[in-house]
Every structure is written in structure tokens, then in C-alpha cells.
Amino acid sequence: MTQHNRAIFQPSGQIQFGIFFQGVNSGTIWKAAEAGSQTDFESFRHIVQTAERGKFAAFFLGEGLRLREHLGRPHALDVVGRPDAQTMLAALAAVTTNIGLVATQNTTYNDPADLAHRLSSLDLISGGRAAWNVVTTDNAWTGANFRRGGYLDHADRYKHAEAFVETAKRIWDSWETSSGPARRVLHEGQHYTVDVTPRLPRSAQYRPVLFQAGDSPEGRDFAARQADVIFSAHPKFDDAVEFRRDIVARSVAAGRGANAVQIMPASEFILAATDQEAQEKKAWVRSLQIGPQQAIAYLEQFWGRELSSYDPDGPLPEIDPVVEETSETRGSGFHGAKARQLADQWRAEAKDKGLTIRQFVTSKTARIDATFTGSYTAVADHLAEYARVGAVDGFNISPWLIPTGLDEIVNHLVPELQDRGVYPMEYRGTTLRENLGLETPVRSDEAVRA
Ligand SMILES: Cc1cc2nc3c(=O)[nH]c(=O)nc-3n(C[C@H](O)[C@H](O)[C@H](O)COP(=O)(O)O)c2cc1C
């Protein structure tokens, strides 16, 4: 390909699916009679094998290292505990053959020599199906559990992340080749030191595929330089097209091709045989996602006080929040806003739209922008349009029910997409890199010899 071509984005005309099995969240209906457990292996086995039957590219686990707490209790919207990602993915490797296994791991509290080794282990165990979703983790209450305490400033987190990922790549690159023995990797930086010779050979896909999640300009530039796939927060069509344009520009500026970084936004699907049934189902799903207690608990995060005497089906509390500013322990939704100002704004918004507490909280917490609701055929037509223009490379789907939430997607939506020629009929290969259509990295001295 010429330099000119590499700078112009070429849509693949295809989309792929990943499954995002959530832990800490309000999107999965854990309390429904049909819901499984977030810790039983059977939940994971059912969902990963369903995904593989539907030719999903990847099974994805996020990372929440500490529960959010407020008023001295774990946050009522959070699921209490979910097994460690790498342990679970190693077990899932044994009951699957083709699907990629993505572990979210942060760069702020890990160390590169150790993490590179653990990810290599997963990559070898799975026959080249491992991926690492690189995140920096944006809260101090997580940091309080690590020996350094606290956490890094935003700008420092990405500097640290860059050095971390480059060091991990150097370790993966340093295994012996026909041109020489394994090489020692030395790094002495502000946050960690490394003096390591790799202990494991390359996997069938060379090294784990790198995902990235983090949406600031620094996060996007970091992804443009380092990542293979972005787990994005931009699923809506126009927003997805704009995000693609932005990432293409950043990856070309970083000296990589326009197609170097794939994009898979977070998404939710509420499907049925007809559009009307799907709309009715959506109302039911939403009512279960945010029950009365969850609605009150959500507001308590921001108000900093007990609100249990308020009617979840009534208006937002007239009483003011007890604090002016939130602390970082009080939930990720806040992001430094002033509590009283926010309460005024929300009361006005809820009044304007005629929303009760529960309806208002649902509108704030549900994946409103990320939800595809409709008949199988209507949603398939809509997704085919994403494929045609190359708005995304795929979707990372959060099922609203575990473990059966993917069944209708695999049984009904996937065949509709296959009929339209926009979704794989089969896995291309056995490694994640092959199945995503990513190029194999080449070590610089090998490139010279080749
Ligand atoms: C779609 C998406 C998913 C994320 N998933 C996780 C996660 O599972 N665990 C985590 O610690 N952080 C997660 N993050 C947060 C990132 O770690 C990052 O700290 C945060 O987005 C702040 O970086 P930013 O300012 O670049 O967005 C996620 C971010 C996005 C956009």
C-alpha cells in the first residue's frame, strides 16, 4: 500500500460483536427471577459459549477494584464482587476455541514486568486469544488500596500508561528469534523500574491484542499511538462517525495508518419480533434496571444524605445536598460538579420533563445513547448502515440479563446480519488478531532482516 492510501480510511463493510460482561453496574438486571449469579462459573460458561456460537470476536471483562461506597455502605447499584478477570478468562479459555478473551487491567496500580508475564500466560493458555484493555482508572478510592496510596493526576496517568505499555511491548518483543537470544529489558522511570528478560515465548498471535478505554484527548492520542482497538463510549450513529473521523486523524498524525485502530463502542440491544414488542420490552427492562431502592441510592450519592423517606415515584427531593462538593468515593457520575448546583439543575430538568425520581434516575443511568431497540430486521438494517460507512468496527454488547441475555442476539440478530453480508459467517482463524483482521507486529530488527 502506498503512503497516500494508508492515510485514507477504508471501511471494511463488516461489523463484529464483543460481549461486555459487566460487574459493577446498573445495566444488568441481577435481581430478576431469570438472572444468574455474577460469580458462578456457569453464568460465564453459558454466555461465552453462546457468544462463540454467534461468532463473536471477543469476551470482555471490565475491572472494578473497589466497590463504591456512600453513607458507609456499598453503593446499591453495584454488584458485590466478580471473580478476577485473568483467572476467569483462563478458565474460559478451556471451554472455548476461537473467541478472544479481553482483560481490563489498569496501568496505575499494576507493574509492567508482572502484568506482561501474566498476559503472556493467558495468551499462551488460550492459543493466542488474549487481549488487554488498557485503562488508567480515574478514582482515588481505588488508589487507597494500593501501597502507593492515592492516585495520579490525569496528565500523569497517561504519561505513566505510555511508559507502561511501551515497556510491556518491549518485553513481548524481546523473546529470542532466529537473529538472536532473548534480550534484557531495562527501564528506570519515575513510577517503576524494570530489569527483566522475558520468561515466555511469543504466542500464536505474537503478543496480546491491545484494547483501550478512556475518552479524553490524552486518552484518544494514547490509543492512536498504542492500541489495536478502542472500547468507545460513542455508539450513536452521528457521534460514531465523528469519533471515527477523530481517531483516524489522530492515528494518521501518530504515523500509523488510517485503519490502524479499530473501534467498538459499548452498546445494549433490546430486541423482539416487532418494533412494538421491542418498545414494550424496553419499558419492562428499564423498570427492572432501576428499582425504587436503586433510584433513591443513586440520588443519595449526590445529596450525601439519607433520602429513604422520599417516594421514588414522586418528585426529586426539595431538600438540599449536605455537601458542597463530592468526594471521589461517591460515585463516578459526579466528576467534580458542585452538589447544590447539580441538585438545582436536576430538579429543574425533572420538573420540565415531568419525571419522577425513578424515571429521572433511569434517564441518567440507562445506556440511553447506547441502546438499539427494535425488531431484529430493523436493527439489522440500522447496523448494516454502520458497516457500510465504517462508523465502527463492531459493538461491545452489555446484555441486560445474565446468562441468557445474548441468546436472542445470536439466534435472531446475527443471522439477519449474516444475510446482509455484514457479519462473519465463520471465524477467520484461531487467534484474536486473525479474527479481528489485525496485522502481526514486526520487531524492528526482524523487519530489517525480512
Ligand atoms: C467505555 C469505557 C470503559 C471503561 N472501563 C473501565 C474499567 O472497566 N475499569 C476502569 O478502571 N476504568 C474504566 N474506564 C475508565 C478509564 O480507566 C479512564 O480512567 C477514564 O475514562 C478517565 O480517562 P479519560 O479522561 O481519558 O476518559 C473506562 C472508560 C471508558 C470510556
The ligand as an SDF file (V2000), in Angstrom:
LIG
                    3D

 31 33  0  0  0  0  0  0  0  0999 V2000
  -16.0450    2.7270   27.5870 C   0  0  0  0  0  0  0  0  0  0  0  0
  -15.1430    2.8380   28.7910 C   0  0  0  0  0  0  0  0  0  0  0  0
  -14.9530    1.7360   29.6330 C   0  0  0  0  0  0  0  0  0  0  0  0
  -14.1150    1.8060   30.7600 C   0  0  0  0  0  0  0  0  0  0  0  0
  -13.9370    0.7130   31.5600 N   0  0  0  0  0  0  0  0  0  0  0  0
  -13.1650    0.8030   32.6720 C   0  0  0  0  0  0  0  0  0  0  0  0
  -12.9850   -0.3120   33.5580 C   0  0  0  0  0  0  0  0  0  0  0  0
  -13.5470   -1.3900   33.3540 O   0  0  0  0  0  0  0  0  0  0  0  0
  -12.1930   -0.1490   34.6560 N   0  0  0  0  0  0  0  0  0  0  0  0
  -11.5720    1.0370   34.9390 C   0  0  0  0  0  0  0  0  0  0  0  0
  -10.8720    1.1190   35.9330 O   0  0  0  0  0  0  0  0  0  0  0  0
  -11.7380    2.1080   34.1250 N   0  0  0  0  0  0  0  0  0  0  0  0
  -12.5020    2.0120   33.0130 C   0  0  0  0  0  0  0  0  0  0  0  0
  -12.6550    3.1110   32.1990 N   0  0  0  0  0  0  0  0  0  0  0  0
  -12.1070    4.4070   32.6450 C   0  0  0  0  0  0  0  0  0  0  0  0
  -10.6930    4.6840   32.2240 C   0  0  0  0  0  0  0  0  0  0  0  0
   -9.8920    3.9330   33.0670 O   0  0  0  0  0  0  0  0  0  0  0  0
  -10.2490    6.1210   32.4400 C   0  0  0  0  0  0  0  0  0  0  0  0
   -9.7180    6.2090   33.7060 O   0  0  0  0  0  0  0  0  0  0  0  0
  -11.2790    7.1610   32.4540 C   0  0  0  0  0  0  0  0  0  0  0  0
  -12.1030    7.0520   31.3430 O   0  0  0  0  0  0  0  0  0  0  0  0
  -10.5540    8.5140   32.5090 C   0  0  0  0  0  0  0  0  0  0  0  0
   -9.7550    8.6710   31.3910 O   0  0  0  0  0  0  0  0  0  0  0  0
  -10.1960    9.6760   30.2730 P   0  0  0  0  0  0  0  0  0  0  0  0
  -10.1760   11.0020   30.9490 O   0  0  0  0  0  0  0  0  0  0  0  0
   -9.2090    9.5530   29.1740 O   0  0  0  0  0  0  0  0  0  0  0  0
  -11.5820    9.2850   29.8120 O   0  0  0  0  0  0  0  0  0  0  0  0
  -13.4730    3.0360   31.0460 C   0  0  0  0  0  0  0  0  0  0  0  0
  -13.6520    4.1460   30.2050 C   0  0  0  0  0  0  0  0  0  0  0  0
  -14.4630    4.0560   29.0880 C   0  0  0  0  0  0  0  0  0  0  0  0
  -14.6130    5.2690   28.2030 C   0  0  0  0  0  0  0  0  0  0  0  0
  1  2  1  0
  2  3  1  0
  2 30  2  0
  3  4  2  0
  4  5  1  0
  4 28  1  0
  5  6  2  0
  6  7  1  0
  6 13  1  0
  7  8  2  0
  7  9  1  0
  9 10  1  0
 10 11  2  0
 10 12  1  0
 12 13  2  0
 13 14  1  0
 14 15  1  0
 14 28  1  0
 15 16  1  0
 16 17  1  0
 16 18  1  0
 18 19  1  0
 18 20  1  0
 20 21  1  0
 20 22  1  0
 22 23  1  0
 23 24  1  0
 24 25  2  0
 24 26  1  0
 24 27  1  0
 28 29  2  0
 29 30  1  0
 30 31  1  0
M  END
$$$$
